[in-house]
Amino acid sequence: MRPLPDADRPGPDIARETSLAPLLAPRAIAFIGASESGGRAGAAMRNLMALGYQGKMYPVHPRHASVYGHGCHRSIDELPAGIDLAAIGVPAESVLDVLEQAHRRGIPAAVIFASGFGEAGEEGTGRQAELEEFVRRTGMLVCGPNCLGILNFAARSGAYSSVQPTNMKAGRIAVVSQSGSIVVALSRSERGLAFSHLISSGNETGVTSADFLLALADDPAVGAVALFQESVRAPAEFARALARLRERGKPLLLLGTGRSEIGRAASAAHTGALAGSLEVRAALLRRERVLVCGDPDEWLEAMELFRLLPAPRRRGIAMIGISGGENALAADLAEAAGLGFARLGEETRARLRELLPWFARADNPLDATGGVLTNFDIYRRCLEIMAGDAEVGAMVVLQDSPAGFDETIARAMSEMAPRLPVPLVFLNCFAGPPRQGLVSILHEAGIPYLQGLRPGLRALALYMNHDRAARPAASWRPASDPERRARARELLGRAGLVLDEVDSKALLGLHGVPVGPETLALDADAAVAAAGRLGFPVAMKIVSADIAHKAKAGGVMLSIAGEAEVRRAFAALHARVGQAMPAARRRGVLVQPMIDGDIELIVGLKRDADFGMVLLLGLGGVRAEEIGSSVLRLLPAGPVDAREMIDELPTLRRGLAGSASGETIARQIVALLESLASLGAELGEEIEAVEMNPVKIDLRRGSLAVLDGLVEPRREGITANMTGRG
C-alpha cells in the first residue's frame, strides 16, 4: 500500500496517510488456519500469548473446536464484526480466496505468512500480480507475503509466526526488515536486546518499508529505527519517511543498501552515468542523515548504542584499558572509522599522573596498567576523572573480558553511571559469545555492551558523530521569473536529441551561468573573422541539436593557430560529422579561444525519476567517469551543500587550498552551483540533464570558464547516441 498514491515527490505531510494501527496494534485478530499441531497461524497465537496480548483472539479452522483454549470458528464468515487483522497461515494457492473472504467480512488488514509469490518463479510471479491487483482494488493493509509478521512489544500486540523471541521486554528501537532471517537472528540474539517492534515486511506487496517507517516516526514508544532493506519499493514515500524520522529526531540505522530497484535512466549527458540510482540514493541518505552500517555486526553494535543512550553532548570519547597494545590498536581503528578521541585538559592529566605509576602516561586512550589488578580503586578513580573532562562526550571501557576482572569493572561502571556526567560504554575487544552475567549487570544500569573492536568502534563513530537535533541547512529558493521561463521554453522547443551548444549556453545564461566569448560561424569566412577577433589559437566545434557527444563524431578540433587552418578545420568538421552522422542537422561551427586551466570540472544536473533534480560536481574532461570523482546533492540544496561538495573532491580541495585565489574560485563554484539549482527548480519537469564539461579553473588568474554546455530535454524512452563527450 502507498498512503500517498498521488504524490510523486517527497515533500511536506500535506496528504492523509492510512493508519497502520490494524497491523501494528490490532485489538482483535483472526488466525486463519490455526492449529496446535503446527503451522504459522498457531505459532502466531503462541507468540502473542507469551507476549501478554490482551486483545481478542479468534482461531479459524474447519476441523478444530478450540485452539490454545480459544473457541475456534469453522470459517471466516462465522467471525464476529470488529476484527482488525487476519493472520493468514494457509498455503500460497489459498491466500487470495482467504483475502477475499476477509475483505467481505470487513477485516481491514492482513499478514500473509506464506511463501510462493514473487520470489518463486513464473507461477509465483503471477500469483503476486493477482495479489497486487487485490490490494489496489480493496485498499486492504497487507503485510507480506513471504514474511514472518509483526511483534509490537510496546503495545503487546501484532502477529508473528516464527520462533518466540528470547526477550519479551519492550525497548526503544524498532526493526523493519525485508529479510525474515534477519528478524529471527535479532529476536533470538543472546545479547539481551529489547525492541519496541520487530517487523518482517517480506515482499511488500501492500504495505512497504516506507509505510512502516512513517508510522514508527510518529510512535512515542520508538526512539530509533533499524532497517534492513534489499530494495526500494516506494521511492517517494521512502524519501518522505526518512525526512519524517529526521524531523522527529529518531536515528535510522540502515543495512543492506547494495541493491536498488530505482532505475538508471538512459541519458545523453555524462551526468546520467555519474548520477545513477545508487549514487542518487546515497545522496538522499546523506541529506536525511541516515546512518549506513557496513555489515550486520556494525549494525547490531549501533543498535545497542542507540537503543540505550541519549544523544552525546560532545563528539570526543575517552577510553581506558589495561593493555597498551589493545589501546594502540583501538586508536588506529578509531581513526579509520572517523571516531575522535577527546583532548584531555591539563588539569585532568595532572590528576591522572598523581594516581598512576611513574611509567604510565596520562593520555587518551589511557593504559591504567596491570597495577589496577591489585588496587582497583586506581582504575575507578581514573575512569571518574576522565569522564569529568570538559571535552569528553562518552567514556569507553576497553576490556577483553577475562573471567572475573571484567565483572569487577562492570559492577563499578554500574555503580558509577548515575553520577557521571557522560554515558559509559563497555567495549569487549573480541566478538565471541557474550557473558550473560556481564551483560545483565551492564544493561540493568543502562550501559551498552559492545563486542568486537572494529564493529564496536565503527558503531561508536556513528553514535558520536550523529547530530539528532540538527536541521537541514538553508537552501537556495530562486524567485519565479515568468519572462525567463517563457524564454527557456522557447529554447527547449528548438531541441532535437539535445539543445545545441549555442542554445544550451543561452538557457544556462538565463540563470546566471557565465559564458565566455565565442561566435557561431555559418561559413568559413565568418569563422576566420571570428578567430581574428577572439585571438589565436582557437577551438572549433560543430553545432548540432542531433549530436550529444561531438568529439567521437569528429565534431571538435583544438589549438587552431592561423587563418588557413581555420578554413581547413571548418571544412573538415563538416566532412567528418557528415560521414559519421549523415542525418544530423548542422547549424554551424562554434569558434572559441583556447583556454588553459589547472583543474577541469564537470558541473551538472540530472533528473531522477523518483527523487527529482540532482546537483553534481566532479572532475571533468577525461576524468569525468572515474570512480569517486563526483559528488551529488538532491535539490533543494544551498551554500553549505556547495561547500561540502567542494571539500569532498580531494583534487579540487587540495588545489584550492594551495592557491592564493582558492577562496575566490570557491565562491565562483558555489555561484555556478546556485545557478544550476535555480535552473533545476524552475525547469525540473522539463529537462532530463544539464552538463557543463569541462569547466576550467585557472588558479593563477583566479578564474573559472565554462567551455562547453549541454541541456537535454525531458522525453519518455529517450535513446541517446552514447559516443563519448568532447
ZAFIMI-556139 format. One line per 2 residues: number of its first residue (from 1); their letters; for each residue x, y, z negated of C-alpha. Coordinates in Angstrom, 2 decimals. Each point is the difference from the previous one (the first is absolute). Last residue first. Layout:
residues N
NUM) a) X/Y/Z; ...
END
This chain:
residues 726
726) gr) 34.16/16.22/26.42; -2.26/-2.66/-1.48
724) gt) -0.18/-3.67/0.82; -2.15/-1.70/2.63
722) mn) -3.13/-0.86/-1.98; -2.51/0.87/2.70
720) at) -2.98/0.39/-2.27; -3.23/-1.91/-0.29
718) ig) -2.78/1.90/-1.74; -2.94/-2.12/-1.10
716) er) -2.02/2.95/-1.29; 1.30/3.49/0.58
714) rp) 1.66/2.61/-2.17; 2.22/2.45/1.79
712) ev) 3.78/-0.43/-0.06; 2.02/3.14/-0.58
710) lg) 3.69/-0.01/0.93; 2.69/2.54/-0.72
708) dl) 3.66/0.33/0.91; 2.85/2.30/-0.98
706) va) -1.29/1.42/-3.30; 2.93/2.07/-1.28
704) ls) 1.12/0.59/-3.60; 2.59/2.56/-1.03
702) gr) 2.44/0.61/-2.84; 2.70/1.02/2.46
700) rl) 2.63/-2.36/-1.36; -2.50/-2.72/-0.95
698) di) -1.54/-0.20/3.46; -3.06/-2.23/-0.31
696) kv) -1.57/-1.53/3.09; -3.62/-1.13/0.16
694) pn) 0.10/-2.94/2.35; -2.69/-1.10/0.15
692) me) -3.16/1.92/-0.87; -2.86/-2.49/-0.05
690) va) -3.73/0.28/-0.41; -2.32/-2.99/-0.14
688) ei) -3.56/-1.18/0.56; -1.73/3.35/0.38
686) ee) -3.65/1.03/-0.11; -1.16/-1.01/-3.48
684) gl) 3.03/1.56/-1.71; -0.32/3.25/1.92
682) ea) -0.32/2.61/-2.75; 1.61/-1.80/-2.93
680) gl) 2.65/-1.58/2.20; 0.93/3.32/1.58
678) sa) 0.32/1.64/-3.41; 2.09/-2.91/-1.28
676) ls) 2.19/0.39/3.08; 0.60/3.67/-0.76
674) el) 0.74/-0.86/-3.64; 2.57/-2.58/1.13
672) la) 1.72/2.66/2.09; -0.06/2.45/-2.92
670) vi) 1.60/-2.63/-2.26; 2.67/-0.62/2.66
668) qr) 0.67/3.75/0.21; 0.30/0.25/-3.78
666) ai) 2.51/-2.86/0.00; 1.98/1.82/2.70
664) te) 0.41/3.07/-2.18; 0.82/-2.17/-3.01
662) gs) 2.76/-1.79/1.87; 1.61/3.10/1.53
660) as) 3.08/-0.21/-2.21; 0.29/-3.64/1.00
658) ga) 0.88/-3.11/-2.01; -3.44/-0.39/-1.58
656) lg) -1.69/0.29/3.40; 2.03/-2.82/1.52
654) rr) -0.30/-2.17/-3.09; -3.78/0.30/-0.06
652) lt) -0.32/-0.59/3.73; 2.11/-3.16/-0.01
650) pl) -1.63/-1.20/-3.26; -3.60/0.39/1.25
648) ed) -2.09/-0.14/-3.19; 1.02/3.53/-1.02
646) im) -1.57/1.48/3.14; -3.23/-1.90/-0.63
644) er) -0.03/1.18/-3.61; 0.24/3.61/1.14
642) ad) -2.92/-0.48/2.37; -2.12/-1.73/-2.64
640) vp) 0.61/2.88/-2.43; -0.95/2.49/2.72
638) ga) -3.38/-1.64/0.66; -1.82/-3.03/1.33
636) pl) -3.60/-0.67/0.99; 0.84/-2.14/1.82
634) lr) 1.86/-3.24/-0.55; 3.75/0.19/-0.46
632) lv) 2.65/-1.91/1.88; 3.76/-0.57/0.07
630) ss) 2.34/-0.90/2.85; 3.42/-1.62/0.52
628) gi) -0.65/-3.03/-2.20; 0.29/-2.42/2.89
626) ee) 1.39/1.75/3.07; -2.70/1.06/2.47
624) ar) 0.91/3.66/0.39; 3.77/-0.55/-0.02
622) vg) 0.42/0.59/3.78; -1.45/3.49/-0.33
620) gl) -1.58/0.73/-3.33; 0.55/-0.73/-3.68
618) gl) -3.31/0.18/-1.78; -2.97/2.06/-1.13
616) ll) -3.57/-1.24/0.37; -3.41/1.37/-1.04
614) vm) -2.91/-2.44/0.06; -3.51/0.90/1.12
612) gf) -2.94/-2.16/-1.03; -0.02/-3.00/-2.35
610) da) -1.75/-2.75/1.94; 0.63/0.64/3.69
608) dr) 3.38/1.58/-0.70; 0.60/3.14/2.04
606) kl) 3.69/0.69/0.37; 1.76/3.30/-0.49
604) gv) 3.55/0.97/0.79; 3.51/1.17/-0.71
602) il) 2.98/-1.82/1.49; 3.34/1.39/-1.06
600) ei) 3.45/0.48/1.51; 2.89/1.16/-2.17
598) dg) 3.12/2.00/0.90; -1.42/1.86/2.97
596) di) 0.77/1.19/3.51; -2.54/1.65/2.26
594) mp) -0.01/-0.31/3.78; -2.15/2.80/1.45
592) qv) -3.37/-1.16/1.31; -1.50/-0.49/3.47
590) lv) -3.32/-1.85/0.28; -0.73/-1.57/3.40
588) gr) -3.35/-0.03/1.72; -3.58/-1.19/-0.44
586) rr) 0.65/-3.58/1.07; -2.92/-2.46/0.18
584) aa) 0.98/-3.59/-0.67; -1.10/-2.51/2.64
582) pm) 3.54/-0.57/1.31; 1.44/-0.90/-3.40
580) aq) 3.58/-1.23/0.41; 0.47/1.11/3.63
578) gv) -1.67/3.37/-0.41; 1.82/0.47/-3.32
576) ra) 3.38/-0.51/1.68; -0.80/2.17/3.03
574) hl) -1.52/2.86/-1.97; 2.92/0.08/-2.44
572) aa) 2.56/-0.28/2.81; -1.39/2.98/1.88
570) fa) 0.13/2.30/-3.01; 3.39/-1.40/-1.04
568) rr) 1.53/0.72/3.42; -1.28/3.58/-0.12
566) ve) 1.21/0.49/-3.57; 3.38/-1.51/0.87
564) ae) 0.42/2.56/2.79; -0.84/2.79/-2.42
562) ga) 2.51/-1.10/-2.63; 0.60/-1.87/-3.29
560) is) -2.72/-2.62/-0.52; 0.61/-1.43/-3.47
558) lm) -3.01/-2.34/-0.02; -2.36/-1.78/2.40
556) vg) -3.38/-1.45/-1.04; -2.80/-1.62/2.04
554) ga) 1.56/-3.30/0.98; -3.02/-1.97/-1.22
552) ka) 2.22/-1.23/-2.81; 0.50/3.59/-1.18
550) kh) -3.53/1.35/0.40; -1.98/-1.92/-2.59
548) ai) -3.66/1.02/-0.04; -0.44/0.32/3.75
546) da) -3.47/0.70/1.39; -0.26/3.58/-1.26
544) sv) 3.10/0.81/2.03; 2.86/2.49/-0.28
542) ik) 3.37/-1.28/1.25; 2.93/1.11/-2.09
540) ma) 3.05/2.24/0.62; 2.65/0.85/-2.59
538) vp) 2.23/3.03/0.43; 3.68/0.94/-0.12
536) fg) -0.16/2.84/0.84; -1.95/3.10/-0.99
534) lr) -3.72/0.55/-0.46; -0.36/2.62/2.72
532) ga) 2.17/-1.82/2.51; -1.68/-3.31/-0.80
530) aa) -3.40/1.57/0.64; 1.10/1.39/3.37
528) va) 1.37/-3.37/1.08; -3.21/-1.76/-1.11
526) ad) -2.14/2.54/1.87; 2.03/-0.67/3.15
524) ad) -0.39/-3.76/-0.46; -3.78/0.10/-0.17
522) la) -2.79/0.07/-2.57; 2.22/1.02/-2.91
520) lt) -1.40/0.02/-3.55; 2.29/2.21/-2.07
518) ep) 1.57/-0.33/-3.45; 0.87/2.18/-3.00
516) gv) -0.53/-1.73/-3.38; -3.27/-1.13/-1.54
514) pv) -0.81/0.87/-3.62; -2.94/-2.01/-1.40
512) gh) -2.55/2.48/-1.34; -3.25/-1.88/0.47
510) lg) -0.80/1.40/3.45; 3.63/-0.74/0.90
508) ll) -0.64/-3.73/-0.34; -2.79/0.28/2.58
506) ak) 2.26/1.91/2.40; 2.78/-2.51/-0.67
504) sd) -2.27/-2.86/1.03; -1.19/1.97/3.04
502) ve) 3.55/0.44/1.29; 1.03/-3.55/-0.94
500) dl) -2.92/-1.65/1.76; -2.98/-0.88/-2.14
498) vl) -0.16/-3.75/-0.17; -1.43/-2.88/2.05
496) ga) -1.66/2.77/1.96; -0.75/3.15/-1.88
494) rg) -1.63/3.12/1.48; -2.92/-0.07/-2.42
492) ll) 2.48/0.00/-2.87; 1.09/3.50/1.07
490) er) -3.56/1.31/-0.03; -0.59/-1.69/-3.34
488) ar) 3.01/1.81/-1.43; -1.26/3.35/1.33
486) ar) -3.38/-0.59/-1.66; 1.68/-0.96/-3.27
484) re) 2.14/3.12/0.03; -3.06/2.20/0.56
482) pd) -1.95/-1.81/-2.74; 2.78/0.48/-2.58
480) sa) -0.61/-1.96/-3.22; 2.32/0.89/-2.86
478) pr) 2.78/-2.46/-0.73; -0.10/-1.83/-3.36
476) ws) 3.56/-1.03/-0.80; -0.02/-2.20/-3.06
474) aa) 0.81/0.73/-3.64; 1.68/-2.89/-1.80
472) pr) -2.04/-3.03/-0.99; -0.82/-0.24/-3.71
470) aa) 2.19/-1.46/-2.70; -1.50/-1.49/-3.18
468) rd) 1.11/-3.60/0.53; 3.59/0.95/0.75
466) hn) 1.79/-3.24/0.82; 3.77/0.05/-0.46
464) my) 0.12/-1.79/-3.37; -2.49/-2.76/0.94
462) la) 1.34/-0.75/3.45; 3.58/0.06/-1.32
460) la) -0.99/-2.31/-2.84; -1.41/-2.44/2.56
458) rl) 3.35/0.07/1.82; 1.77/-0.55/-3.32
456) gp) -2.13/-3.01/-0.87; 0.22/-1.46/3.50
454) rl) 3.84/0.18/-0.09; 0.59/-1.02/-3.61
452) gq) -2.52/-2.80/-0.28; -2.85/-0.04/-2.52
450) ly) -1.80/2.99/-1.53; -1.88/0.00/-3.32
448) pi) -2.08/3.15/-0.42; -0.58/1.32/-3.54
446) ga) -3.60/0.53/-1.15; 0.80/-1.04/-3.59
444) eh) -1.97/-3.25/0.27; 1.63/-0.44/3.39
442) li) 3.50/-0.05/-1.47; -0.63/-2.60/-2.70
440) sv) -2.04/-2.17/2.37; 2.69/0.07/2.70
438) lg) 2.68/-1.10/-2.46; -2.05/-2.90/-1.31
436) qr) -0.79/-1.04/3.56; 3.61/-0.13/1.15
434) pp) -0.31/0.79/3.68; 1.02/-2.53/2.67
432) ga) 3.11/1.10/1.89; 0.53/3.37/1.66
430) fc) 3.23/0.89/-1.78; 1.22/3.40/-1.16
428) nl) -2.97/0.32/-2.38; -1.14/3.62/-0.14
426) fv) -1.96/1.17/-3.07; -1.56/3.44/0.52
424) lp) -0.64/2.67/-2.65; -2.14/3.09/0.59
422) vp) 1.29/3.43/-1.09; -0.39/2.11/-3.18
420) lr) 0.63/-2.88/-2.43; -2.35/-0.43/-2.96
418) pa) -2.39/-2.64/1.32; 2.78/-2.00/1.71
416) me) 2.23/-0.56/-3.04; -1.67/-3.10/-1.47
414) sm) -0.50/-1.69/3.35; 3.53/0.89/1.08
412) ar) 1.41/-1.52/-3.20; -2.09/-3.14/0.51
410) ai) 1.22/-0.29/3.60; 3.64/0.46/-1.05
408) te) -0.22/-2.76/-2.61; -1.77/-2.18/2.58
406) df) 2.86/0.55/2.44; 2.46/-1.10/-2.67
404) ga) -1.61/-3.40/-0.48; 0.08/-1.81/3.31
402) ps) 2.17/1.76/2.52; -2.09/2.61/1.84
400) dq) 2.26/1.55/2.62; -0.55/3.46/-1.47
398) lv) -0.23/3.52/1.36; -2.16/2.23/-2.22
396) vm) -1.34/2.90/2.04; -1.02/3.33/-1.58
394) ag) -2.22/2.20/2.18; -0.06/3.70/0.93
392) ve) 3.37/1.05/-1.42; 1.32/3.53/0.55
390) ad) -0.82/1.40/-3.48; 1.69/-2.90/-1.80
388) ga) -2.26/-1.67/-2.58; 0.03/-3.41/1.67
386) mi) 3.80/0.05/-0.16; 0.05/0.58/-3.77
384) el) -2.63/-2.66/-0.75; 1.74/-2.66/2.08
382) cr) 3.33/0.80/-1.63; -1.66/-0.25/-3.44
380) ry) -1.44/-3.45/0.70; 3.25/-1.30/1.46
378) id) 2.01/1.24/-2.99; -2.57/-1.52/-2.38
376) fn) 0.72/-3.39/1.59; 3.29/-0.35/-1.85
374) tl) 1.35/-3.51/0.64; -1.32/-0.39/3.56
372) vg) 0.42/3.75/0.41; 3.73/-0.54/0.23
370) gt) -0.46/-1.60/3.40; 0.22/3.40/1.64
368) ad) -2.65/2.79/0.09; 0.81/0.34/3.70
366) lp) -1.93/3.14/0.95; -1.31/0.75/3.46
364) nd) 0.45/2.90/-0.50; 3.19/0.81/-1.92
362) ar) 1.39/0.20/-3.51; 2.97/-2.21/0.85
360) af) 1.00/-2.82/-2.36; 3.63/-0.53/-1.07
358) wp) -0.31/1.94/-3.26; -2.99/-2.06/-1.13
356) ll) -3.40/1.72/0.34; -1.98/1.98/-2.56
354) er) 1.73/3.39/-0.09; 0.52/-0.19/3.75
352) lr) -3.76/-0.31/0.48; -0.66/3.20/-1.96
350) ar) 2.57/1.84/2.11; -1.51/-1.29/3.22
348) te) -3.47/1.21/-0.96; 1.37/3.42/-0.98
346) eg) 1.84/0.19/3.32; -3.21/-0.62/1.97
344) lr) -0.51/-3.24/1.89; -0.23/0.20/3.78
342) af) -3.06/-2.11/0.76; 0.51/-2.97/2.31
340) gl) -1.76/0.20/3.37; -1.76/-2.77/1.88
338) ga) 0.33/0.24/3.78; 0.05/-3.78/0.44
336) ae) 3.65/-0.08/1.12; 0.92/2.13/-3.02
334) al) -1.85/-2.40/-2.30; 1.80/-2.97/1.53
332) da) 3.41/1.51/-0.69; -0.93/1.10/-3.54
330) al) -1.46/-3.44/-0.78; 3.21/-1.68/1.12
328) an) 2.03/2.31/-2.24; -2.32/-0.64/-2.96
326) eg) 0.20/-3.75/0.57; 3.80/0.19/-0.06
324) gs) 0.11/2.20/-3.10; -2.19/-2.44/-1.87
322) ig) -1.90/0.95/-3.17; -2.75/2.07/1.57
320) im) -1.53/3.48/-0.17; -1.54/1.98/2.85
318) ai) -1.21/3.59/0.24; -2.31/0.92/2.85
316) gr) -0.32/3.24/1.98; -3.24/1.12/1.62
314) rr) -1.63/2.06/-2.77; -3.55/0.07/-1.38
312) pa) -0.67/-3.64/0.90; -3.55/-0.90/1.11
310) pl) -1.76/-2.18/-2.56; 1.18/-3.58/-0.53
308) lr) -1.71/-3.38/-0.17; -1.58/-0.78/3.38
306) fl) 2.57/2.03/1.93; 2.98/-1.81/-1.45
304) em) -1.22/-3.60/0.27; -1.43/0.67/3.44
302) ae) 3.41/1.27/1.12; 1.59/-3.24/-1.18
300) lw) -2.52/-2.01/2.04; 0.51/2.06/3.14
298) ed) 3.80/-0.24/-0.31; -0.31/-3.78/-0.26
296) pd) -2.50/-0.20/2.88; 2.31/1.81/2.44
294) gc) 0.90/3.47/1.26; -2.59/2.02/-1.90
292) vl) -1.56/3.08/1.61; -1.19/2.57/-2.54
290) vr) -2.66/2.07/1.76; 0.71/3.72/-0.28
288) er) -2.96/1.01/2.24; 2.24/1.72/2.52
286) rl) 2.56/-2.82/-0.13; -2.61/-2.67/0.64
284) la) -1.35/1.97/2.96; 3.49/0.42/1.47
282) ar) 0.59/-3.75/-0.37; -3.30/-0.59/1.80
280) ve) 1.21/2.15/2.87; 3.25/-1.93/0.23
278) ls) -1.78/-3.34/-0.06; -2.42/1.02/2.75
276) ga) 2.45/1.64/2.35; 1.39/3.51/-0.28
274) la) 3.35/-0.49/1.75; -1.52/-1.95/2.87
272) gt) -2.80/2.45/0.75; 2.33/2.92/-0.80
270) ha) 2.08/-1.04/2.99; -2.76/1.44/2.17
268) as) -2.09/-1.71/2.70; -1.92/-1.89/-2.65
266) aa) -1.35/-3.51/-0.50; -1.83/-0.19/-3.31
264) rg) 1.46/-2.00/-2.89; -3.06/-1.56/-1.64
262) ie) -0.73/-0.05/-3.71; -0.30/-3.69/-0.79
260) sr) 3.06/0.13/-2.20; 2.58/-2.39/-1.34
258) gt) 2.98/0.71/-2.26; -1.91/1.84/-2.74
256) gl) -0.11/-2.91/-2.45; 0.21/1.64/-3.41
254) ll) -1.49/3.29/-1.18; -0.03/1.43/-3.52
252) lp) -2.61/2.78/-0.13; 0.35/2.53/-2.80
250) kg) -3.21/1.52/-1.43; 0.11/3.81/-0.37
248) re) -3.63/0.41/1.10; 1.06/2.10/3.00
246) rl) 2.56/-2.64/0.96; -2.61/-2.77/-0.21
244) ra) -2.41/2.04/2.13; 2.70/0.74/2.60
242) la) 0.80/-3.70/0.28; -3.70/-0.78/0.39
240) ra) -0.37/2.56/2.76; 2.90/-1.51/1.94
238) fe) -1.51/-3.47/-0.39; -3.41/1.30/1.09
236) ap) 1.55/1.29/3.21; 1.98/-3.19/0.55
234) ar) -2.78/-2.56/-0.53; 1.48/-3.49/0.42
232) vs) 3.61/0.77/-0.89; 2.07/-3.18/-0.03
230) eq) 1.94/-2.26/-2.39; -0.72/1.92/-3.18
228) fl) 0.87/-0.82/-3.59; -1.22/2.95/-2.07
226) av) 0.83/0.81/-3.64; -2.19/2.73/-1.52
224) ag) 0.59/2.29/-2.99; -1.94/1.31/-3.02
222) va) -3.30/-1.78/0.58; -2.72/-0.12/-2.67
220) pd) -1.17/3.49/0.98; -1.09/-1.32/3.43
218) da) 0.05/2.77/2.62; 3.19/-1.13/1.76
216) la) -1.18/-3.59/-0.35; -2.99/0.65/2.27
214) ll) 2.09/1.65/2.70; 2.59/-2.77/-0.23
212) fd) -2.70/-2.67/0.42; -1.31/1.67/3.14
210) as) 3.54/0.30/1.38; 0.64/-3.68/-0.62
208) tv) -2.98/-0.71/2.22; -3.62/-0.97/-0.70
206) gt) -1.55/-1.81/2.92; 2.17/-2.37/2.02
204) en) 2.89/0.55/-2.39; 1.73/-3.28/0.91
202) gs) 0.95/-0.69/-3.62; -0.77/2.75/-2.54
200) si) 1.36/-1.66/-3.15; -0.64/2.48/-2.81
198) lh) 1.44/-0.31/-3.50; -1.21/2.90/-2.14
196) sf) 0.91/1.79/-3.24; 3.10/-2.13/-0.36
194) al) 2.14/-1.40/-2.80; 3.45/-1.43/0.64
192) gr) 1.39/-2.37/-2.63; 3.03/-0.95/2.07
190) es) -0.99/-3.65/0.26; -1.67/0.67/3.35
188) rs) -3.20/-1.89/0.74; -2.05/3.01/1.11
186) la) 2.93/1.41/1.93; 0.70/-3.20/1.90
184) vv) -3.71/-0.57/0.67; -0.38/3.53/1.36
182) is) 2.99/-0.44/2.31; -1.44/-3.32/1.18
180) gs) -3.21/1.74/1.05; 1.75/2.33/2.43
178) qs) -1.92/3.10/1.05; 0.78/1.34/-3.44
176) vv) -1.46/2.69/-2.25; 1.43/0.12/-3.53
174) ai) -1.22/2.41/-2.69; 2.20/1.27/-2.81
172) rg) -1.25/1.20/-3.37; -0.38/-3.23/-1.95
170) ak) -2.87/-2.20/-1.13; 0.87/-3.21/-1.84
168) mn) -0.84/-3.28/1.74; 3.60/-1.18/0.21
166) tp) 0.82/-3.39/1.53; -2.33/0.59/2.93
164) qv) -2.50/-2.82/0.73; 0.63/-1.93/3.17
162) ss) -1.66/1.33/3.15; -3.60/0.99/0.69
160) ya) -0.41/3.56/-1.24; -3.40/1.73/-0.25
158) gs) -0.23/3.30/-1.86; -0.60/1.14/-3.58
156) ra) 1.64/0.70/-3.35; -0.25/3.78/0.70
154) af) 3.70/0.67/-0.66; 1.07/-3.47/1.16
152) nl) -1.61/0.42/3.42; 0.77/-3.27/1.76
150) ig) -0.62/-0.15/3.73; -0.08/-2.58/2.77
148) lc) 2.34/-2.78/1.08; -0.10/0.93/3.68
146) np) -0.41/-1.65/3.39; -3.09/2.08/0.75
144) gc) 0.29/2.52/-1.52; -1.90/2.54/-2.08
142) vl) -3.32/0.88/1.61; -2.14/3.03/-0.91
140) mg) -3.14/-0.45/2.11; -0.56/2.73/2.59
138) tr) -2.50/-2.24/1.81; 0.80/0.37/3.69
136) rv) 3.67/0.92/-0.29; 0.59/-2.77/-2.56
134) fe) -1.78/-2.58/2.16; 2.01/1.03/3.06
132) el) 3.21/-0.47/-1.96; -1.12/-3.47/-1.07
130) ea) -0.75/-0.96/3.59; 3.46/1.21/1.04
128) qr) 1.57/-2.04/-2.82; -1.77/-3.14/1.19
126) gt) 1.38/0.57/3.48; 3.48/0.46/-1.38
124) ge) -0.37/-3.15/-2.07; -0.82/-2.06/3.07
122) eg) 2.95/1.47/1.90; 2.58/-0.50/-2.72
120) ae) -0.36/0.06/-3.78; 1.10/3.37/-1.44
118) gf) -3.05/1.81/1.36; -2.35/-2.39/-1.80
116) gs) 0.58/-3.45/-1.49; 0.55/0.85/-3.67
114) af) -2.81/0.09/-2.53; -0.06/2.28/-3.07
112) iv) -2.59/2.45/1.29; -0.89/2.66/-2.60
110) aa) -3.38/1.57/0.58; -1.81/3.28/-0.59
108) pi) -3.44/1.63/0.27; -2.27/-2.93/-0.98
106) gr) -3.48/0.86/1.29; -1.30/-3.54/0.47
104) rh) 0.08/0.49/3.78; 3.69/0.89/-0.30
102) aq) 0.70/-3.11/-2.05; -1.74/-2.18/2.57
100) el) 1.96/1.57/2.86; 3.22/-0.41/-1.95
98) vd) -0.71/-3.68/-0.66; -0.61/-0.63/3.71
96) lv) 3.25/1.82/0.82; 2.01/-2.03/-2.51
94) se) -1.07/-3.48/1.09; 2.78/-0.68/2.54
92) ap) 2.61/1.44/-2.37; -0.69/-2.52/-2.76
90) vg) -2.03/1.10/-3.09; 1.25/1.87/-3.08
88) ia) -1.75/3.34/0.45; 0.02/2.32/-3.01
86) al) -3.16/2.02/0.68; 0.00/3.32/-1.82
84) di) -2.38/2.56/-1.44; -3.06/-2.10/-0.90
82) ga) -3.08/2.10/-0.81; -2.74/-2.32/1.23
80) pl) -0.31/-3.59/-1.20; 1.51/-2.88/1.96
78) ed) -2.31/-2.60/1.58; 0.79/1.14/3.56
76) is) 3.69/-0.65/-0.67; -0.72/-3.70/-0.37
74) rh) -0.19/-2.83/-2.58; 0.50/2.26/-2.98
72) cg) 2.21/-1.15/-2.92; -0.57/0.75/-3.68
70) hg) 3.23/1.08/-1.66; 1.67/-2.38/-2.45
68) yv) 3.18/-0.45/2.03; -2.08/-0.78/3.09
66) sa) -3.64/-1.02/-0.35; -2.66/-2.07/1.79
64) hr) 2.37/-0.94/2.80; -0.73/-1.45/3.47
62) ph) -1.11/3.01/2.08; 2.69/2.34/-1.37
60) vp) -0.25/3.67/-1.04; 1.61/1.17/-3.25
58) ym) -1.56/3.18/-1.46; 2.17/1.89/-2.50
56) kg) -1.27/3.07/-1.84; 2.39/2.53/-1.47
54) qy) 2.13/-0.13/-3.14; 3.20/-1.37/1.54
52) gl) 2.48/-1.06/-2.68; 3.00/-0.61/2.25
50) am) -0.17/-3.73/-0.69; -3.62/-0.04/1.19
48) ln) 1.00/1.95/3.08; 2.79/-2.43/0.82
46) rm) -2.27/-3.02/-0.42; -2.65/1.49/2.31
44) aa) 2.61/0.76/2.68; 1.25/-3.58/-0.24
42) ga) -3.56/-1.24/0.62; -0.29/2.20/3.09
40) rg) 3.37/-1.15/1.35; -0.57/-3.73/-0.14
38) gs) 0.23/-2.69/-2.64; -2.11/-2.50/-1.91
36) es) -1.76/2.60/-2.13; -1.83/1.29/3.07
34) ag) -0.84/3.35/1.54; -0.98/0.05/3.69
32) if) -1.15/3.63/-0.09; 0.89/1.74/-3.26
30) ai) -2.56/2.79/-0.44; 1.24/2.91/-2.08
28) ar) -1.71/2.56/-2.23; 1.66/3.07/-1.50
26) pa) 2.55/0.37/2.79; 3.04/2.15/-0.83
24) ll) 2.40/0.09/2.94; -2.22/-1.38/2.74
22) pa) -3.39/1.51/-0.88; 1.88/3.11/-1.22
20) ls) 1.60/0.63/3.40; -1.88/3.26/0.47
18) te) -0.33/1.02/3.63; 1.66/3.30/0.70
16) ra) -1.82/3.17/0.91; 1.81/2.41/2.25
14) id) 1.94/3.13/-0.87; 2.90/-1.56/-1.89
12) pg) 2.60/2.20/1.66; 2.04/-1.35/2.91
10) pr) 1.32/-3.08/1.74; -1.09/0.04/3.63
8) da) -2.44/-2.14/1.97; -2.95/0.52/-2.35
6) dp) -3.33/-1.15/1.40; 0.18/-3.49/-1.47
4) lp) 0.75/1.36/-3.47; -0.58/-2.82/-2.47
2) rm) 1.70/-2.52/2.28; -1.12/-3.51/-0.77
END
